[in-house]
Amino acid sequence: MSMRQYALTGVLTIAAVSGAARAADLMPLPDIRTTHRVTQKYTCATGRILNVTYLNTTNGQSFAILPVKGKQMLFVNVLSGSGAKYQAASYTWWTKGPQATLYDAMLGENAPPMLSDCVTIVR
């Protein structure tokens, strides 16, 4: 990742954590244009309902916006062996087909996920 991309990712994450609901509203970023936006609703094993917005851009980047501990966070797509894996700070949102799991690396390598068995709700 180039220094510019790294800095941009940091700026977007900070802005998302401060409560921004739409990546397009964060700041004008002429090099990053959203081409596809979809919001998925998930129900998790705990009974929690989670709304996650996915953004794809013209330059091939993907983002996910989801609430963690009461704050909207912007997750950036990273390399994954299978499924789609998104990172924000110590958090990992990992989707495989209609299922998803939220992990916090700060809880330790063998800690259970924060949210598990999350499944998309078909509308």
C-alpha positions as CSV (number, residue, x, y, z in Angstrom):
1,M,0.0,0.0,0.0
2,S,1.4,3.4,-0.9
3,M,1.8,6.2,1.6
4,R,-1.0,8.1,0.0
5,Q,-3.4,5.1,0.2
6,Y,-2.3,4.5,3.8
7,A,-3.0,8.1,4.8
8,L,-6.3,8.1,2.9
9,T,-7.4,4.9,4.7
10,G,-6.5,6.5,8.0
11,V,-8.5,9.7,7.2
12,L,-11.5,7.7,6.1
13,T,-11.4,5.5,9.2
14,I,-11.2,8.5,11.5
15,A,-14.0,10.3,9.7
16,A,-16.2,7.1,9.8
17,V,-15.6,6.6,13.5
18,S,-16.7,10.2,14.2
19,G,-20.2,9.2,13.1
20,A,-20.2,9.6,9.3
21,A,-22.9,7.4,7.8
22,R,-21.8,7.7,4.1
23,A,-18.3,7.5,2.8
24,A,-19.3,9.9,0.0
25,D,-20.1,12.5,2.7
26,L,-16.8,12.3,4.4
27,M,-14.8,14.6,2.1
28,P,-14.4,15.1,-1.6
29,L,-12.1,12.4,-2.9
30,P,-11.9,12.8,-6.7
31,D,-9.8,9.6,-7.2
32,I,-12.2,7.4,-5.2
33,R,-15.6,7.1,-6.8
34,T,-18.3,4.8,-5.5
35,T,-19.7,2.6,-8.2
36,H,-21.9,0.2,-6.2
37,R,-23.5,0.6,-2.8
38,V,-25.6,-2.0,-1.0
39,T,-26.8,-2.4,2.5
40,Q,-27.3,-5.9,4.0
41,K,-29.1,-6.7,7.1
42,Y,-27.7,-9.5,9.3
43,T,-29.1,-11.4,12.2
44,C,-26.4,-12.9,14.6
45,A,-26.4,-15.8,17.0
46,T,-26.9,-13.3,19.9
47,G,-30.1,-12.1,18.3
48,R,-28.5,-8.8,17.4
49,I,-29.6,-7.2,14.0
50,L,-26.7,-5.5,12.2
51,N,-27.0,-3.2,9.1
52,V,-23.8,-3.2,7.0
53,T,-23.2,-1.0,4.0
54,Y,-20.8,-2.2,1.3
55,L,-19.1,0.2,-1.1
56,N,-17.2,-0.7,-4.2
57,T,-15.2,1.9,-6.0
58,T,-14.0,2.5,-9.6
59,N,-10.4,1.9,-8.6
60,G,-11.1,-1.6,-7.2
61,Q,-11.3,-0.8,-3.5
62,S,-14.1,-2.1,-1.3
63,F,-15.3,-0.8,2.0
64,A,-17.8,-1.9,4.7
65,I,-19.5,0.4,7.1
66,L,-20.8,-1.2,10.3
67,P,-21.5,-0.4,13.9
68,V,-19.0,-1.6,16.5
69,K,-19.6,-0.8,20.2
70,G,-22.1,1.9,19.2
71,K,-20.0,3.7,16.7
72,Q,-20.1,3.5,12.9
73,M,-16.7,2.3,11.6
74,L,-15.3,2.2,8.1
75,F,-13.7,-1.2,7.3
76,V,-11.3,-1.6,4.3
77,N,-11.2,-4.8,2.3
78,V,-7.9,-6.8,2.7
79,L,-6.5,-10.0,1.3
80,S,-8.4,-13.1,2.3
81,G,-8.0,-16.8,1.6
82,S,-11.7,-17.2,1.2
83,G,-14.7,-14.8,1.5
84,A,-14.3,-11.1,1.9
85,K,-12.3,-9.8,4.8
86,Y,-12.5,-6.2,6.0
87,Q,-10.3,-4.5,8.7
88,A,-10.8,-1.4,10.9
89,A,-8.3,-0.8,13.8
90,S,-8.2,-4.2,15.7
91,Y,-11.5,-5.4,14.2
92,T,-12.1,-7.9,11.4
93,W,-15.4,-8.3,9.6
94,W,-15.2,-11.5,7.6
95,T,-18.0,-12.6,5.3
96,K,-18.3,-15.9,3.4
97,G,-21.4,-16.1,1.3
98,P,-24.4,-15.1,3.4
99,Q,-22.5,-15.6,6.7
100,A,-20.3,-13.1,8.6
101,T,-18.3,-12.9,11.8
102,L,-16.8,-10.0,13.7
103,Y,-13.5,-10.4,15.5
104,D,-11.4,-8.2,17.8
105,A,-7.7,-9.0,17.8
106,M,-7.3,-7.1,21.1
107,L,-9.2,-9.9,22.8
108,G,-6.5,-12.4,22.0
109,E,-5.7,-14.9,19.3
110,N,-8.0,-17.7,20.7
111,A,-10.8,-15.4,21.9
112,P,-14.3,-16.1,20.6
113,P,-15.7,-13.7,18.0
114,M,-17.5,-10.6,19.2
115,L,-20.4,-11.5,16.8
116,S,-20.7,-15.0,15.2
117,D,-23.1,-16.8,13.0
118,C,-24.4,-13.6,11.4
119,V,-26.6,-14.4,8.4
120,T,-28.0,-12.1,5.8
121,I,-31.7,-11.5,6.1
122,V,-33.3,-11.7,2.7
123,R,-35.6,-8.8,2.1
